[in-house]
Amino acid sequence: MLVLASSSPRRQDLLRNARIPFVLHPANVPEVPKPGEPALACAQRLAQEKATVVSRLRPGEMILGADTLVVVDGQILGKPSDPADAARMLRLLSGRSHQVITAVCLLRTAPQDPSTGFQEVRSETTNVTMSELTDDDIRFYISTGEPMDKAGAYAIQGMASRWIPRIEGDYCNVVGLPVALVWKMLRESRANLEREKQLL
């Protein structure tokens, strides 16, 4: 059974919709970029840290860690800290394109020896174009509360869809988890496990 190291309702919904069985075990990892850390490296590090934290408590199980970042002009936009921060992010994204990066980490440690096992980190990037937002648009959107726990302060699957005329790449990635990539990684990890068993 896959263990999802995230409390994100969007990631849970995406896995359920894809009929990928999982159990929930959120990881308490601060989602803070290091000074000067590139966006992709940050997302990969956080996904790996989340999976590692949970794997220590659940050795022998397959753990999925993930982290999603919005990037515009090389600037990382995580989750807004307050309404003013959400407004700042939405103004940055208004009328232009940006990138959504999700890194995923699959990790399984050996029950007998936690220092050994399987680990793989991959990522998906989607280009997203947002229409121009007026100040009234931004004020109203923030008043709904939808932006407050979303990377980049918007939810493409929610009301913000009215302002997103075009994406290039994986839609699920923008929601919070590149499901096709996760499924491919799971299939490959299972195939590798079967080959290992045959060699024993």
Rosetta blueprint (number, residue, H / E / L):
1 M L
2 L E
3 V E
4 L E
5 A L
6 S L
7 S L
8 S L
9 P H
10 R H
11 R H
12 Q H
13 D H
14 L H
15 L H
16 R H
17 N H
18 A L
19 R L
20 I L
21 P L
22 F E
23 V E
24 L E
25 H L
26 P L
27 A L
28 N L
29 V L
30 P L
31 E L
32 V L
33 P L
34 K L
35 P L
36 G L
37 E L
38 P L
39 A H
40 L H
41 A H
42 C H
43 A H
44 Q H
45 R H
46 L H
47 A H
48 Q H
49 E H
50 K H
51 A H
52 T H
53 V H
54 V H
55 S H
56 R H
57 L H
58 R L
59 P L
60 G L
61 E L
62 M E
63 I E
64 L E
65 G E
66 A E
67 D E
68 T E
69 L E
70 V E
71 V E
72 V E
73 D L
74 G L
75 Q E
76 I E
77 L E
78 G L
79 K L
80 P L
81 S L
82 D L
83 P H
84 A H
85 D H
86 A H
87 A H
88 R H
89 M H
90 L H
91 R H
92 L H
93 L H
94 S L
95 G L
96 R L
97 S E
98 H E
99 Q E
100 V E
101 I E
102 T E
103 A E
104 V E
105 C E
106 L E
107 L E
108 R E
109 T E
110 A L
111 P L
112 Q L
113 D L
114 P L
115 S L
116 T L
117 G E
118 F E
119 Q E
120 E E
121 V E
122 R E
123 S E
124 E E
125 T E
126 T E
127 N E
128 V E
129 T E
130 M L
131 S L
132 E L
133 L L
134 T L
135 D H
136 D H
137 D H
138 I H
139 R H
140 F H
141 Y H
142 I H
143 S H
144 T L
145 G L
146 E H
147 P H
148 M H
149 D H
150 K L
151 A H
152 G H
153 A H
154 Y L
155 A L
156 I L
157 Q L
158 G L
159 M H
160 A H
161 S H
162 R H
163 W H
164 I L
165 P L
166 R E
167 I E
168 E E
169 G L
170 D L
171 Y H
172 C H
173 N H
174 V H
175 V H
176 G L
177 L L
178 P L
179 V H
180 A H
181 L H
182 V H
183 W H
184 K H
185 M H
186 L H
187 R H
188 E H
189 S H
190 R H
191 A H
192 N H
193 L H
194 E H
195 R H
196 E H
197 K H
198 Q H
199 L H
200 L L
